[in-house]
Amino acid sequence: MKHTVNLILEQRPEVLERVLRVVRHRGFKVTKMNMALADGKTAGVDMTVESDRGIELLTKQLDKLIDVIECNALAH
């Protein structure tokens, strides 16, 4: 099943790597990703992921990352 995950992140180089590592370790595949710098301190990331697993598994882990300010998921 495909899901869209919307994230607001602290804008630092290592943050995106951490997010992608969590996505991979939780068994999700990124099929589309768009990132935009917001105000110099934060970045918005829209990511479409695909997996047979429940999206809650991913969003709970992403919320635990200290650099993730907000995490929302939408089903397709």
N, C-alpha and C positions, 0 to 999 in steps of 0.2 A: 504494500500500500504506500502511496506517496503522501508526503506531508510537507507543508511549508513551515519553516521555523524562522521567526523574526527575532533578531537579537540586537540589543544595544550594548556595546562593549567599550571598555576603556581603550583609548587609542594608543597602543604600544605594539611593537613588532612581534613579540612573543605570544600575544593573546590569541591571534588567529590560529597559530600553530597548536595551542592548547585546545581550542574548540574543535579543530579538525581531528586531533588525536582522540578526544572523547567520542566524537561521531564514529570514528573507525573502530575503537575498542568496544563500543556498544552494538556493533554489527549493522550499522547503517551505511548506505552508499550515497554520496553527494551526487546529484544529477544536474544541479544548477545552483549557481551562487552569484550574488551581486553585493558589493560592498561600497558604501559611500561615507566619506568623512563628514561628520555633522558640524561640530563647533570647535574643532581643534583639540578637544579633550576626549570626545567619544566618536564612535563609528557605528553605523547601522549596517547590519548584515541580514540579507534575505537569502535563505538557503532552502532548496528543495531536496529532501532526502527520501530514500526508498528502503523499505525493509518489511519483513513479515512480523517483526516485533512491534510491540505497542510504543507509541510515541512518548508516552509518559516516562518510560525507561530513559530515554534520551534527555528530555527536558528537565527531569529531576537532577540528572548529573550535570547538565550545563548550568543550572541554577546554583550549584555548589561551587562553581569556579568564582574566585574572588573578583575577577575582572569582568564578569558578566553582570551588567546592571539590570537588564530585563530580558526575559525569554518567553515567547509566546509561540504556540503551534496551531496550525490550521490543517484540517484534513482536506484532501482533494476529492 
